[in-house]
Amino acid sequence: MDLTEWISIDPDIRGGKPCIRGTRITVYDILEYLAGGMTEADLPADFPSLKPEHLRAVLMFAAQRERRLSVRLPCEMAA
């Protein structure tokens, strides 16, 4: 999946936070709603423009970011 098709980072939109392309909905917003108990089926009621592809892109973006952080962490701990 090409995440740039679904997620954009623009310093003029939401302070440069990663957002669903074409919206002001941040990756963080979606993750926070899901962590708070909202289901994938609940989200379109609050965000009608969201598609299942957007949710998969958000999860993949978060997983890739976590992977990058966990790769750096052992090096930082050794310092």
TIVO-2410 file (N, C-alpha, C; in nm, 3 decimals):
# residues 79
REC num residu      c1      c2      c3 atome chaine
REC   1      M   0.085  -0.118   0.000     N      A
REC   1      M   0.000   0.000   0.000    CA      A
REC   1      M   0.089   0.124   0.000     C      A
REC   2      D   0.063   0.213  -0.091     N      A
REC   2      D   0.135   0.340  -0.097    CA      A
REC   2      D   0.064   0.439  -0.005     C      A
REC   3      L   0.124   0.463   0.111     N      A
REC   3      L   0.059   0.548   0.211    CA      A
REC   3      L   0.041   0.691   0.164     C      A
REC   4      T   0.126   0.739   0.074     N      A
REC   4      T   0.112   0.877   0.026    CA      A
REC   4      T  -0.018   0.896  -0.053     C      A
REC   5      E  -0.076   0.787  -0.097     N      A
REC   5      E  -0.205   0.795  -0.166    CA      A
REC   5      E  -0.317   0.829  -0.067     C      A
REC   6      W  -0.299   0.792   0.059     N      A
REC   6      W  -0.405   0.806   0.159    CA      A
REC   6      W  -0.373   0.905   0.271     C      A
REC   7      I  -0.245   0.928   0.298     N      A
REC   7      I  -0.205   1.014   0.410    CA      A
REC   7      I  -0.110   1.121   0.359     C      A
REC   8      S  -0.131   1.243   0.406     N      A
REC   8      S  -0.043   1.353   0.366    CA      A
REC   8      S   0.005   1.428   0.489     C      A
REC   9      I   0.119   1.492   0.474     N      A
REC   9      I   0.175   1.577   0.579    CA      A
REC   9      I   0.202   1.712   0.515     C      A
REC  10      D   0.128   1.811   0.561     N      A
REC  10      D   0.138   1.947   0.506    CA      A
REC  10      D   0.152   2.042   0.625     C      A
REC  11      P   0.261   2.120   0.631     N      A
REC  11      P   0.280   2.209   0.745    CA      A
REC  11      P   0.167   2.311   0.763     C      A
REC  12      D   0.089   2.336   0.658     N      A
REC  12      D  -0.021   2.432   0.667    CA      A
REC  12      D  -0.152   2.370   0.712     C      A
REC  13      I  -0.155   2.238   0.729     N      A
REC  13      I  -0.277   2.169   0.772    CA      A
REC  13      I  -0.248   2.098   0.903     C      A
REC  14      R  -0.323   2.135   1.006     N      A
REC  14      R  -0.312   2.076   1.140    CA      A
REC  14      R  -0.168   2.073   1.192     C      A
REC  15      G  -0.094   2.178   1.161     N      A
REC  15      G   0.043   2.191   1.212    CA      A
REC  15      G   0.140   2.087   1.159     C      A
REC  16      G   0.110   2.030   1.043     N      A
REC  16      G   0.200   1.932   0.984    CA      A
REC  16      G   0.181   1.790   1.035     C      A
REC  17      K   0.074   1.767   1.111     N      A
REC  17      K   0.047   1.631   1.158    CA      A
REC  17      K  -0.002   1.547   1.039     C      A
REC  18      P   0.030   1.419   1.039     N      A
REC  18      P  -0.018   1.332   0.930    CA      A
REC  18      P  -0.172   1.328   0.929     C      A
REC  19      C  -0.230   1.354   0.813     N      A
REC  19      C  -0.376   1.358   0.798    CA      A
REC  19      C  -0.421   1.268   0.684     C      A
REC  20      I  -0.548   1.230   0.692     N      A
REC  20      I  -0.610   1.162   0.579    CA      A
REC  20      I  -0.608   1.262   0.464     C      A
REC  21      R  -0.553   1.220   0.350     N      A
REC  21      R  -0.537   1.311   0.235    CA      A
REC  21      R  -0.671   1.375   0.199     C      A
REC  22      G  -0.668   1.507   0.181     N      A
REC  22      G  -0.787   1.582   0.143    CA      A
REC  22      G  -0.878   1.619   0.259     C      A
REC  23      T  -0.836   1.587   0.382     N      A
REC  23      T  -0.916   1.620   0.500    CA      A
REC  23      T  -0.826   1.684   0.605     C      A
REC  24      R  -0.885   1.722   0.716     N      A
REC  24      R  -0.810   1.769   0.832    CA      A
REC  24      R  -0.813   1.665   0.944     C      A
REC  25      I  -0.852   1.543   0.910     N      A
REC  25      I  -0.861   1.434   1.008    CA      A
REC  25      I  -0.721   1.374   1.023     C      A
REC  26      T  -0.666   1.381   1.145     N      A
REC  26      T  -0.530   1.331   1.166    CA      A
REC  26      T  -0.529   1.181   1.193     C      A
REC  27      V  -0.414   1.122   1.166     N      A
REC  27      V  -0.391   0.982   1.200    CA      A
REC  27      V  -0.415   0.964   1.350     C      A
REC  28      Y  -0.364   1.058   1.429     N      A
REC  28      Y  -0.379   1.052   1.574    CA      A
REC  28      Y  -0.527   1.052   1.613     C      A
REC  29      D  -0.609   1.136   1.548     N      A
REC  29      D  -0.752   1.140   1.579    CA      A
REC  29      D  -0.814   1.001   1.563     C      A
REC  30      I  -0.786   0.938   1.450     N      A
REC  30      I  -0.845   0.808   1.421    CA      A
REC  30      I  -0.797   0.704   1.523     C      A
REC  31      L  -0.668   0.702   1.550     N      A
REC  31      L  -0.614   0.606   1.647    CA      A
REC  31      L  -0.674   0.629   1.785     C      A
REC  32      E  -0.689   0.755   1.824     N      A
REC  32      E  -0.746   0.785   1.955    CA      A
REC  32      E  -0.891   0.738   1.965     C      A
REC  33      Y  -0.969   0.761   1.859     N      A
REC  33      Y  -1.108   0.714   1.860    CA      A
REC  33      Y  -1.114   0.562   1.869     C      A
REC  34      L  -1.030   0.493   1.793     N      A
REC  34      L  -1.028   0.348   1.798    CA      A
REC  34      L  -0.986   0.298   1.936     C      A
REC  35      A  -0.884   0.361   1.994     N      A
REC  35      A  -0.837   0.322   2.127    CA      A
REC  35      A  -0.943   0.350   2.233     C      A
REC  36      G  -1.027   0.449   2.209     N      A
REC  36      G  -1.133   0.484   2.303    CA      A
REC  36      G  -1.255   0.395   2.294     C      A
REC  37      G  -1.254   0.299   2.200     N      A
REC  37      G  -1.364   0.204   2.192    CA      A
REC  37      G  -1.452   0.216   2.070     C      A
REC  38      M  -1.429   0.318   1.989     N      A
REC  38      M  -1.505   0.331   1.866    CA      A
REC  38      M  -1.465   0.217   1.772     C      A
REC  39      T  -1.559   0.166   1.698     N      A
REC  39      T  -1.527   0.061   1.602    CA      A
REC  39      T  -1.509   0.122   1.464     C      A
REC  40      E  -1.454   0.043   1.375     N      A
REC  40      E  -1.440   0.089   1.236    CA      A
REC  40      E  -1.576   0.124   1.177     C      A
REC  41      A  -1.678   0.051   1.219     N      A
REC  41      A  -1.814   0.077   1.170    CA      A
REC  41      A  -1.870   0.208   1.226     C      A
REC  42      D  -1.824   0.249   1.346     N      A
REC  42      D  -1.873   0.373   1.407    CA      A
REC  42      D  -1.814   0.498   1.342     C      A
REC  43      L  -1.692   0.489   1.296     N      A
REC  43      L  -1.620   0.608   1.248    CA      A
REC  43      L  -1.690   0.683   1.135     C      A
REC  44      P  -1.744   0.615   1.034     N      A
REC  44      P  -1.808   0.691   0.925    CA      A
REC  44      P  -1.927   0.776   0.971     C      A
REC  45      A  -1.988   0.743   1.083     N      A
REC  45      A  -2.098   0.827   1.133    CA      A
REC  45      A  -2.045   0.966   1.171     C      A
REC  46      D  -1.925   0.971   1.229     N      A
REC  46      D  -1.864   1.098   1.266    CA      A
REC  46      D  -1.783   1.158   1.152     C      A
REC  47      F  -1.729   1.072   1.066     N      A
REC  47      F  -1.643   1.116   0.956    CA      A
REC  47      F  -1.693   1.049   0.828     C      A
REC  48      P  -1.798   1.103   0.766     N      A
REC  48      P  -1.859   1.038   0.650    CA      A
REC  48      P  -1.763   1.017   0.532     C      A
REC  49      S  -1.657   1.096   0.524     N      A
REC  49      S  -1.567   1.083   0.410    CA      A
REC  49      S  -1.468   0.966   0.426     C      A
REC  50      L  -1.462   0.906   0.545     N      A
REC  50      L  -1.366   0.796   0.566    CA      A
REC  50      L  -1.410   0.669   0.494     C      A
REC  51      K  -1.312   0.604   0.435     N      A
REC  51      K  -1.333   0.476   0.368    CA      A
REC  51      K  -1.251   0.370   0.441     C      A
REC  52      P  -1.282   0.243   0.422     N      A
REC  52      P  -1.202   0.137   0.485    CA      A
REC  52      P  -1.053   0.148   0.450     C      A
REC  53      E  -1.023   0.195   0.329     N      A
REC  53      E  -0.883   0.211   0.288    CA      A
REC  53      E  -0.811   0.313   0.375     C      A
REC  54      H  -0.882   0.417   0.416     N      A
REC  54      H  -0.823   0.517   0.505    CA      A
REC  54      H  -0.784   0.455   0.638     C      A
REC  55      L  -0.872   0.373   0.692     N      A
REC  55      L  -0.844   0.311   0.821    CA      A
REC  55      L  -0.725   0.216   0.812     C      A
REC  56      R  -0.718   0.139   0.705     N      A
REC  56      R  -0.602   0.050   0.687    CA      A
REC  56      R  -0.474   0.132   0.673     C      A
REC  57      A  -0.481   0.244   0.603     N      A
REC  57      A  -0.364   0.329   0.587    CA      A
REC  57      A  -0.320   0.388   0.722     C      A
REC  58      V  -0.416   0.429   0.804     N      A
REC  58      V  -0.383   0.482   0.937    CA      A
REC  58      V  -0.312   0.376   1.020     C      A
REC  59      L  -0.364   0.254   1.019     N      A
REC  59      L  -0.303   0.147   1.097    CA      A
REC  59      L  -0.163   0.112   1.044     C      A
REC  60      M  -0.148   0.110   0.913     N      A
REC  60      M  -0.018   0.081   0.855    CA      A
REC  60      M   0.081   0.193   0.886     C      A
REC  61      F   0.037   0.317   0.878     N      A
REC  61      F   0.123   0.431   0.910    CA      A
REC  61      F   0.172   0.419   1.054     C      A
REC  62      A   0.081   0.390   1.145     N      A
REC  62      A   0.117   0.377   1.287    CA      A
REC  62      A   0.213   0.260   1.308     C      A
REC  63      A   0.189   0.149   1.241     N      A
REC  63      A   0.277   0.033   1.255    CA      A
REC  63      A   0.417   0.064   1.202     C      A
REC  64      Q   0.425   0.132   1.089     N      A
REC  64      Q   0.557   0.166   1.035    CA      A
REC  64      Q   0.631   0.263   1.124     C      A
REC  65      R   0.559   0.359   1.181     N      A
REC  65      R   0.622   0.454   1.271    CA      A
REC  65      R   0.671   0.383   1.397     C      A
REC  66      E   0.592   0.293   1.449     N      A
REC  66      E   0.632   0.215   1.567    CA      A
REC  66      E   0.756   0.131   1.537     C      A
REC  67      R   0.759   0.070   1.420     N      A
REC  67      R   0.874  -0.011   1.381    CA      A
REC  67      R   1.000   0.074   1.377     C      A
REC  68      R   0.989   0.195   1.320     N      A
REC  68      R   1.106   0.284   1.314    CA      A
REC  68      R   1.150   0.324   1.454     C      A
REC  69      L   1.057   0.351   1.542     N      A
REC  69      L   1.092   0.388   1.680    CA      A
REC  69      L   1.158   0.273   1.754     C      A
REC  70      S   1.106   0.153   1.736     N      A
REC  70      S   1.161   0.039   1.809    CA      A
REC  70      S   1.299   0.000   1.757     C      A
REC  71      V   1.329   0.032   1.633     N      A
REC  71      V   1.462   0.005   1.579    CA      A
REC  71      V   1.563   0.102   1.637     C      A
REC  72      R   1.523   0.226   1.659     N      A
REC  72      R   1.613   0.327   1.715    CA      A
REC  72      R   1.633   0.311   1.865     C      A
REC  73      L   1.533   0.261   1.934     N      A
REC  73      L   1.538   0.256   2.079    CA      A
REC  73      L   1.658   0.181   2.135     C      A
REC  74      P   1.693   0.059   2.089     N      A
REC  74      P   1.809  -0.009   2.146    CA      A
REC  74      P   1.939   0.071   2.133     C      A
REC  75      C   1.953   0.142   2.025     N      A
REC  75      C   2.074   0.225   2.006    CA      A
REC  75      C   2.077   0.338   2.109     C      A
REC  76      E   1.962   0.398   2.136     N      A
REC  76      E   1.957   0.507   2.232    CA      A
REC  76      E   1.984   0.456   2.373     C      A
REC  77      M   1.939   0.335   2.404     N      A
REC  77      M   1.959   0.279   2.538    CA      A
REC  77      M   2.106   0.245   2.562     C      A
REC  78      A   2.179   0.212   2.456     N      A
REC  78      A   2.320   0.175   2.470    CA      A
REC  78      A   2.407   0.298   2.496     C      A
REC  79      A   2.360   0.415   2.459     N      A
REC  79      A   2.439   0.539   2.474    CA      A
REC  79      A   2.451   0.584   2.617     C      A
***
